Amino acid sequence: MKDCIVIIPTYNEKENIGNIIPYTLNLSERLEILVIEDGSPDGTADIVKGLMAQYPGRIHIIERSGKLGLGTAYITGFKWALQNNYQFIFEMDADFSHPPEKLIELLDACENKGAYMSVGSRYVKNGGVVNWPFNRLFLSLFASKYVRLVTGMRIKDTTAGFVCYRNETLKRIDFDKIKFVGYAFQIEMKFAVWLSEVKVIEVPIIFKDREAGTSKMNGSIIKEAMLGVLQMKIQAFKNKQNYLPPSISA
């Protein structure tokens, strides 16, 4: 079985991708990177390909035809990682808002502390956010509390996008049953793992707003999260094993 793969979705990330890849790979020889590139017109894919010769066998890219959604990008990455037998599978943004050095602590939580999923969390002790306007911070805090109230999850940072999964954790999820494609995908993945009643550890991180490039956050993403969480909970109440693949749930 292969070791660690960090999945990074990209769309117009030329300002960041050429820095985040070397920075991450230099943290540990165990880490590899899979870029899910959604047809960026700014040349992001060319930068990734240019780095491949410097890190033979450690950088991989899947190019898609256009912006198909964050959730579908990660699911594409998850399926590729499972097919290639990686033991630990990470989600991380390209823009340094997630501190790459925390990948090592996320890995330690899953490898040595019994977690089936570890979450880089802004809202646990020693975690936090910098460079965010008050309204965005308030909205994020409200969203996490709202999700916990509706779903019953005890994860503090329910919308976090900095995550490590064990191979066997993702194998317990039927990706065809994941409905969200935007940022609410992060909520649904945590809910799917939480329903399987396995150990989850939150690792404190300091989240920095991106310094380069443009945020993809918009009103439709927030609406999806607010309305979709209720539907997600209702469906799971009817069938607690909602996300298990047929081979497990049968």
C-alpha positions in Angstrom: 0.0 0.0 0.0 1.3 3.5 -0.9 1.6 6.1 1.9 0.2 9.7 1.8 -1.5 11.7 -0.9 -2.6 15.3 -0.5 -5.5 16.2 -2.8 -5.5 19.9 -4.0 -8.4 21.1 -6.2 -7.4 24.1 -8.4 -9.1 26.7 -10.5 -7.0 29.8 -11.4 -4.4 29.2 -8.8 -1.3 30.2 -10.7 -0.3 32.7 -7.9 -0.2 29.8 -5.3 0.3 26.4 -6.9 3.9 26.9 -7.7 4.7 27.6 -4.1 2.3 25.3 -2.2 3.6 22.1 -4.0 7.3 22.5 -3.2 6.6 23.7 0.3 4.4 20.7 1.0 6.6 18.1 -0.6 9.6 19.3 1.3 7.9 18.7 4.6 8.2 14.9 4.4 9.3 12.3 1.9 6.1 10.5 2.7 3.9 13.1 1.0 2.7 13.1 -2.6 0.3 15.5 -4.2 -2.7 15.0 -6.5 -3.9 18.2 -8.2 -7.5 18.1 -9.5 -7.3 20.8 -12.1 -10.6 22.2 -13.5 -9.5 23.7 -16.8 -8.0 26.9 -15.4 -7.4 29.5 -18.2 -4.6 31.1 -16.2 -2.1 28.2 -16.8 -2.3 26.5 -13.4 -1.9 23.1 -15.1 1.3 24.1 -16.9 2.9 25.1 -13.6 2.0 21.8 -12.0 3.4 19.9 -15.0 6.6 22.0 -14.9 7.2 20.8 -11.3 6.8 17.1 -12.0 10.4 16.7 -13.3 11.7 18.2 -10.0 9.7 15.7 -7.9 9.6 12.4 -9.9 6.7 10.3 -9.0 5.4 12.6 -6.2 3.2 15.0 -8.2 0.1 13.8 -10.1 -2.6 15.7 -11.9 -6.1 15.0 -13.2 -7.4 17.6 -15.7 -11.1 18.1 -16.0 -13.0 20.1 -18.6 -14.2 23.0 -16.4 -15.5 24.0 -13.0 -17.4 21.0 -11.9 -17.6 21.7 -8.2 -15.4 21.2 -5.1 -17.2 18.1 -4.1 -16.8 16.3 -7.4 -13.1 17.3 -7.4 -12.5 15.7 -4.1 -14.5 12.6 -4.9 -12.5 12.2 -8.1 -9.4 12.5 -6.0 -10.7 10.0 -3.4 -11.5 7.4 -6.0 -8.1 7.8 -7.6 -6.3 7.5 -4.2 -8.3 4.4 -3.3 -7.6 2.8 -6.7 -3.9 3.5 -6.1 -4.0 2.1 -2.6 -2.8 5.2 -0.6 -3.1 4.7 3.1 -3.7 8.3 4.2 -5.6 10.7 2.1 -5.7 14.5 2.7 -7.8 17.5 1.6 -6.0 20.8 1.4 -6.6 24.2 -0.3 -4.0 25.6 -2.7 -3.8 29.1 -1.2 -1.9 28.5 2.1 -5.0 29.3 4.1 -4.4 25.8 5.5 -0.9 25.6 7.0 0.8 22.7 5.2 3.0 22.0 8.2 -0.1 20.8 10.1 -0.3 17.9 7.6 2.1 16.1 9.9 -0.1 16.5 13.0 -3.2 15.4 11.0 -1.3 12.3 9.9 -0.1 11.6 13.4 -3.7 11.7 14.7 -4.8 9.0 12.1 -1.6 6.9 12.2 -0.8 6.9 15.9 -3.8 8.2 17.9 -6.6 6.1 16.6 -8.5 8.6 14.5 -10.3 7.5 11.3 -10.6 11.1 10.3 -8.6 14.1 11.6 -9.8 17.7 11.0 -7.7 20.9 10.9 -9.9 22.9 13.2 -10.3 26.6 13.6 -12.7 26.3 16.5 -10.9 24.2 19.1 -8.5 25.4 21.8 -5.4 27.0 20.2 -7.1 27.2 16.8 -8.2 30.5 15.2 -8.6 32.7 12.1 -6.6 35.7 11.0 -7.2 38.3 8.3 -11.0 37.7 8.1 -13.5 40.5 8.3 -15.9 40.2 11.2 -19.0 39.3 9.1 -17.2 36.4 7.5 -15.9 35.1 10.8 -19.4 35.4 12.3 -21.0 33.6 9.4 -18.5 30.7 9.6 -19.0 30.3 13.4 -22.8 30.5 13.0 -22.6 27.9 10.2 -20.6 25.4 12.3 -22.9 25.8 15.3 -26.0 25.5 13.1 -24.7 22.3 11.6 -23.9 20.8 15.0 -27.3 21.7 16.3 -29.1 20.1 13.3 -27.0 17.0 12.9 -25.9 16.3 16.4 -22.2 16.1 15.3 -19.7 16.9 18.0 -17.1 18.2 15.5 -16.4 21.8 16.3 -15.3 22.9 12.8 -17.9 21.2 10.6 -17.1 23.3 7.5 -13.4 22.7 7.6 -11.7 21.7 4.3 -8.3 20.6 5.8 -8.8 16.9 6.6 -7.0 13.5 6.7 -8.8 10.2 6.2 -7.6 6.7 6.6 -8.0 4.5 3.5 -10.5 2.3 5.3 -12.6 5.4 6.3 -13.2 6.4 2.7 -14.0 2.8 1.7 -16.9 3.0 4.1 -18.6 5.8 2.1 -20.7 5.4 -1.0 -19.6 8.5 -2.9 -22.7 8.2 -5.2 -24.8 9.1 -2.1 -22.8 12.4 -1.5 -25.2 15.1 -2.8 -23.4 18.4 -2.2 -21.0 19.7 -4.8 -20.0 23.1 -3.2 -18.4 23.9 0.1 -21.2 22.1 1.9 -19.6 18.9 0.6 -17.2 19.3 3.6 -20.2 19.1 6.0 -21.7 16.1 4.3 -18.4 14.1 4.3 -18.0 14.8 8.1 -21.6 13.7 8.6 -21.0 10.5 6.7 -17.9 9.7 8.8 -19.7 10.6 12.0 -22.6 8.3 11.2 -20.1 5.4 10.9 -19.3 6.0 14.7 -15.5 6.0 14.4 -13.0 8.2 16.2 -12.5 11.7 14.9 -9.7 14.1 16.2 -9.6 17.8 15.7 -6.2 19.3 15.3 -6.0 23.1 16.0 -4.9 25.3 13.1 -4.6 29.0 12.5 -6.5 29.7 9.3 -5.2 32.6 7.2 -7.2 34.2 4.5 -5.7 33.8 1.1 -3.1 36.5 0.1 -3.1 35.7 -3.6 -5.9 34.7 -6.0 -9.6 35.0 -5.7 -11.9 33.3 -3.2 -14.6 31.0 -4.6 -17.1 31.7 -1.8 -20.5 33.0 -2.8 -24.1 33.2 -1.7 -25.2 30.0 -3.4 -22.7 28.1 -1.4 -24.1 29.4 1.8 -27.7 28.7 0.7 -26.7 25.1 -0.1 -25.2 24.6 3.3 -28.1 26.1 5.3 -31.0 24.4 3.4 -29.2 21.2 2.5 -28.2 20.3 6.1 -31.8 19.9 7.1 -32.5 17.6 4.2 -29.3 15.6 4.9 -30.3 15.0 8.5 -33.9 14.0 7.6 -32.6 11.4 5.0 -30.1 10.0 7.5 -32.8 9.8 10.2 -34.8 7.5 7.9 -31.8 5.3 7.3 -28.8 5.7 9.6 -26.6 3.8 7.3 -27.4 6.2 4.5 -23.7 6.6 3.3 -22.5 3.0 3.5 -21.8 1.2 0.3 -24.0 -1.8 -0.5 -21.2 -4.2 0.3 -21.2 -3.0 3.9 -24.8 -2.0 4.5 -26.3 -5.2 3.0 
